[in-house]
């Protein structure tokens, strides 16, 4: 790329001003200067050349800034102040010229911004702390800020770009970084995305006339160069670049990703400063790029800062405070104040509505605000023609919004606008209304003032009859990251809001029209809500639905919809979530089961007198939610998962659970942390006589907690029958505390300790406790507890002596064949009380099967036996079948999944099916039986004496002919069911999770896994049969 002056000619001019003696001294000093930069080194013999040749050598060998810095240093040593002054004057001239260029560029950008005056004042006043942080980060008085990266992170439209623009303008005016920064190189994500291979020289030159920048002067003081990389989250580049691929020469063209990472890691331009802006979605990438000394700045607006915007807008303290109070009273509207553009819209509407008698009632939700905003802009004089025009304009605008979101388009080309019928005049009208704005990245593109407005207009489109069209940008495959739109929850929320009759009539009155699709959309949504209620697994959590109903603002409709739901999952991250949840749960009369995930809400101290108003309000919401636990007569199950509760919130929860009207039967707590040792909650467990199942999985237990739990379970009013402590990292020492619980609790029937490293020592302690005369336990789960054959004798003794234990799960323990044979001895005793034994995945083979066969013949109580995921083989099952065929065998359910079986054993199995009078369930999944084996089984299944009701196989694994035979035998025996999902696994465990990982759960996303856009596209859309109402100007956009 060409420079503003030829580097070789410019340097030659300075050398020609030197006498021969000075030139000889220049070359002598040059050897020492060159050594500072390392290779390529130039020897003294190489310097015995003319001035012209020397200039060419330096230009080829070194980057310009290095050549000029060496030249300046040598000229100082030679005492040529005149030449040094000339270089200094040139450098200062370049700095001022660049500041002028940047001032013009950014002021022009600012003038295109809506409400530029108020926003400039706002960002100058309200974000002083951000500017202070930025200025401090690049303080030239300390070397610790060299090579510093500052990451400015904030949500969409929070003001990152505005802050950068204000900062750059302030710098050009000498009000910021005056002695610290000489050059600011501003690069947007759009520019990055347009590049493939590029050099740093080209990147720096892009803002200079004819792309000719004085690179030598710009990079001569790298510590005074600030690179601003805007919108990291929108860059279509990989930041996973190998260290060896990084670039150190500003002249070399490299892939833009390599150059980007080279800059961040200072392989190129070491000593410079870098400011990177991004949305939080890119936070993992930022964390990976950050060094220890880097600075991470977030945009957080305090209540005072939000109020300052209102003072700037209203210019009247009384009106500003009244409007702001209305916003503070709403958990929903206050979020709009986080975004300056939406703050302007909010203030505009509040200013218009403030004198109305129903002011408090009229502005409740974002749908209210955007409805009033659009209505005020489109309200016409009584002139019918003007009214018709505004209606047509709204139709075109809404069609554009809908097509854009449907096809990942938020930046519209002129062709897009034409395709929906918008003319140049229309666009100018929409620009004047501050609805459409010119794109900051594409001069010929347009965007909605904010994505919320586009989403609102798309929601309106769903209530209209619009012409069918397809915008040209829909066919584009080159989309930037920020254009990818995959969460239609806001659109659906606005649809719900617009179904409210009072709100909808605001637009209908303003435009003199009706929205013909309202009734059919309402019926469709209600139908879909019924479907979701009947299929609760479709939704990861119900918060999107709750916000939809909150937006509707109609208690009758909320009651109708929530009347479909008997269970709900709620993900709470802030007070707004608490409010929305409370609003809907109040109307959910059939509620039986509730799952709560509460994070980042109750993270303050316990003294009530220190709580803020918002914290007190959050606790009030929480208290009301907890009250639902005792005022719903059908409410039976509560799960709190992956949650953080403090002392106060735990007390409120516990108080609700102790209420005499609380009918709760099951309480599940998993990955829950509280500020104390659950003492309040254990007190509730002791007093609630309806509670029979307590699950405290994945919670670390202290000695104090065990003591409190024992006290609660031994209380005469406590009715807990099933206690689950899975994945609590319990070891053998904890088993002594558990033993005390087993002995002291007279009602505890079932204990699940799966996925804990109890080992043999822990199992031995439990066996001793179960033999205590006061222990009444009937079921013990020790799935994946690190047991081996060393504890087999103790468990065998337990099975011989116990009169209460009916169910024992030893699955996924390394018992092996010898231990299993040891366990079969007590089973062969006629007075053994065990009814269910699970030995899934215990690493034994068919060698143990004959012992098992002998035992099941002698044991008249055993009803269920799980042997799956062991290498029994055909021979082992043949031996087992000898017992299953015996008329004294009473087994009803046998699990043989994944036991390395083939068709060879199927004849014997068929014989069992035709002879056994008790076997109702048989699991043969994940075995290689083949069509031949199934055909053999069919002979047994079709036998008149066969009593089997459930066979675990995957029917689709077999040929069409075999499937027909299976269908025929099922038609013959209408009680018989084939199931590929047949599972005998007990609660909260799957055998496929062999490792039983105790890792923390994956964070729950606020975006639901249920595709809300499926509702969006299933809405009954109607298209106009003609496009007569579409007026297209001949004037092309």
Buried (B, 14 or more C-beta within 10 A) or exposed (E): BEBBBEBBEBBBBBBEBBEEEBBEBBBEBBBEBBEEBEEEEBEEEBBEBEBEEBBBBBBEBBBBBBBBBBBBBBBEEBEBEEBBEBBEEBBEEBBEBBBEBBBEBBBEBBEEBBBBEBBBBBBBEBBEEBBEBBBEBBEBEEEEBBBBBBBBBBBBBBBBBBBBBBBBBBBBEEEBBEEBBBBBBBBBBBBBBEBEEBBBBBBBBBBBEEBEBBBBBBBBBBBBBBBBBBBBBBBBBEBEBEEEEBBEBBBBBBBBBBBBBBBBBBBBBEBBBBBBBBBBBBBEBBEEBBEEEBBEBEBEBEBEBBBBBBBBBBEEEEBBBBBBEBBBEBBBBBBBBBBBBBBBBBBBBBBBBBEEEEBEEBBBBBBBBBBBBBBBBBBBEEEEEEBBBBBBBBBBBBBBBBBBBBBBBBBBBBEBBBBBBBBBEBBEBBBEBBBBBBBBBEEEBBBBBBBBBBBBBBBBBBBBBBBEBEBBBBEBEEBBBBBEBEBBBBBBBBBBBBBBEEBBEBBBEBBEBEBEBBEBBBEBBBEBBBEBBEEBEBBBBBBBBBBBBBBBBBEEBBBBBBBBBBBBBBBBBBBBBBBBBBBBBBBBBBBBBBBBBBBEBBEBEBEEEEBEEBBEBBBBBBBBBBBBBBBBEEBBBBBBBBBBBBBBBBBBBBBBBBBEEBBBBBBBBBBBEBBBBBBBBBBBBBBBEBBBBBBBBBBEBEEEBBBBBBBBBBBEEBBBBBBBBBBBEBBBEBBBBBBBBBBBBEBBBBBBBBBBBBBBEBBBBBBBBBBEEEBBBBBBBBBBBBBBBBBBBBBBBBBBEBEEBBBBBBBBBBBBBEBBBBBBBBBBEEEBBBBBBBBBBBBBBBBBBBBBBBBBBBBEBBBBBBBBBBEBBBBBBBBBBBBBBBEEBBBBBBBBBBBBBBBBBBBBBBBBBBBBEEBBBBBBBBBEBBBEBBBBBBBBBBBEEBBBBBBBBBBEBBEEEBBEBBEEBBEEBEEBBBBEEBBBBBEBBEBEEEEBEBEEEEEBEBBBEBEBBEBBEEBEBEEBEEBEBBBBEEEEB
